[in-house]
């Protein structure tokens, strides 16, 4: 899956992966301001926690939902991922610091239009059979089926062949810089072909095995109650310190209560209000890590924000710091770009410098910002006669954002009108143009599954289904496609930064804040990563007691 919006949480947004956006084409520079990152709660993002020292017999872990399936090819839910990333392994592996390295692919040789993978020897599936190149080939072909969740990752693949006893060669129609990032996600899972075929349509349902090779094996799934994974004592790699993890599911107040009372030992909080409610609770530690998720404003086809200068003006007038504090308890960070720190899986200093250099998305607008915004509105011929309709649901965070947008519009001589709909109807805004036909702006959120900013910027290609406002720049299209085909990281980072500049100057979307990944855990435990890598990295294998 290339990118998507985050599932609406009852009290906030999903804090699993971070990405952000901003600005507009040729915008005049605003008055210089303090560029010190603003975290209302003084949070420090750290991808890891202190290494564990001792073994643990069992850990009770909370999910916010019961998985629909543990076959991530057919149902790619985050709940299923949190469980299965400890059980199944991928050809590449996302690290806690959001970098990517070959994994079940022991070696990888990338050419302009090919990727040669050497399958790691000595790996066995949980049923004791060896993992072979035939399993890798079959798995990749299963992932590439257009009807599968990861089918869109293979649109640039022309062929996949076994070219040696332990060698697989993937051929491309054109160079594809992000394919190895996809192989660190669900497109890189290696299944036990025999086990999956034996289970047939029942694969991934309660009572079925896992067909995987990871540090844990699936030991039970009691539908409606729990899922249990147990340490794989025959694992080919490092032995986990935690013998068993038992997963239950609860949301909102039930999740808070279970963690507060000690009935549960940990969770990755998917709601900022849940995380806020658990801050400072006795017996719990809370850790914040980089993610690729973001709060964004997405202009629609209706046209109220068709003019780039109006979008730039709104961005200048928006009080991001106020939103972070009032709507999200200080657990989100005002941000200038559509890509959060979790996407910086390479060339981090370059991306950080470029992000901080972006102007036009102040944390707190100054008087000079407001004056500049008013000039942009005047130049664009903006008027308060036709209200800009803001689409939202009734969740706390989005409600605060919608009111902040309305206030920002008022400050610059425009009028905003809020349309609040039930959450189920709100979800339709993302996929159905007819559903959003009567709004000009969606109070949205978004994330990408890859730790590469270029995994986001194709959203503004002239033919992208996510380019609702109709941004059309042939130069932008050409630069995006060039970057997506540039294998060298340093060269691609330079191209990405230029694409980022064009996107933010055009304010194709308007950024609000980046959202951290939040780990809440019993204060006697440590080791699990705090970053969004927990969706793709075997986090439970690092979890254990603080003391040996």
Secondary structure as GFF3:
##gff-version 3
##sequence-region A 1 548
A	DSSP	beta_strand	3	4	.	.	.	ID=ss1
A	DSSP	beta_strand	56	63	.	.	.	ID=ss2
A	DSSP	alpha_helix	78	84	.	.	.	ID=ss3
A	DSSP	beta_strand	92	94	.	.	.	ID=ss4
A	DSSP	beta_strand	100	102	.	.	.	ID=ss5
A	DSSP	beta_strand	105	110	.	.	.	ID=ss6
A	DSSP	beta_strand	114	119	.	.	.	ID=ss7
A	DSSP	alpha_helix	133	144	.	.	.	ID=ss8
A	DSSP	three_ten_helix	151	154	.	.	.	ID=ss9
A	DSSP	beta_strand	157	164	.	.	.	ID=ss10
A	DSSP	beta_strand	167	172	.	.	.	ID=ss11
A	DSSP	alpha_helix	179	182	.	.	.	ID=ss12
A	DSSP	three_ten_helix	186	188	.	.	.	ID=ss13
A	DSSP	alpha_helix	193	199	.	.	.	ID=ss14
A	DSSP	three_ten_helix	200	202	.	.	.	ID=ss15
A	DSSP	beta_strand	216	222	.	.	.	ID=ss16
A	DSSP	beta_strand	226	231	.	.	.	ID=ss17
A	DSSP	beta_strand	242	249	.	.	.	ID=ss18
A	DSSP	alpha_helix	252	261	.	.	.	ID=ss19
A	DSSP	beta_strand	266	269	.	.	.	ID=ss20
A	DSSP	alpha_helix	272	278	.	.	.	ID=ss21
A	DSSP	beta_strand	284	299	.	.	.	ID=ss22
A	DSSP	alpha_helix	308	317	.	.	.	ID=ss23
A	DSSP	alpha_helix	320	328	.	.	.	ID=ss24
A	DSSP	beta_strand	332	334	.	.	.	ID=ss25
A	DSSP	three_ten_helix	341	343	.	.	.	ID=ss26
A	DSSP	alpha_helix	348	357	.	.	.	ID=ss27
A	DSSP	alpha_helix	367	380	.	.	.	ID=ss28
A	DSSP	beta_strand	388	392	.	.	.	ID=ss29
A	DSSP	alpha_helix	396	411	.	.	.	ID=ss30
A	DSSP	beta_strand	416	420	.	.	.	ID=ss31
A	DSSP	alpha_helix	423	431	.	.	.	ID=ss32
A	DSSP	beta_strand	441	448	.	.	.	ID=ss33
A	DSSP	alpha_helix	454	457	.	.	.	ID=ss34
A	DSSP	three_ten_helix	458	460	.	.	.	ID=ss35
A	DSSP	alpha_helix	474	484	.	.	.	ID=ss36
A	DSSP	alpha_helix	489	506	.	.	.	ID=ss37
A	DSSP	beta_strand	509	522	.	.	.	ID=ss38
A	DSSP	beta_strand	525	526	.	.	.	ID=ss39
A	DSSP	three_ten_helix	532	535	.	.	.	ID=ss40
A	DSSP	three_ten_helix	539	542	.	.	.	ID=ss41
A	DSSP	beta_strand	544	545	.	.	.	ID=ss42
###
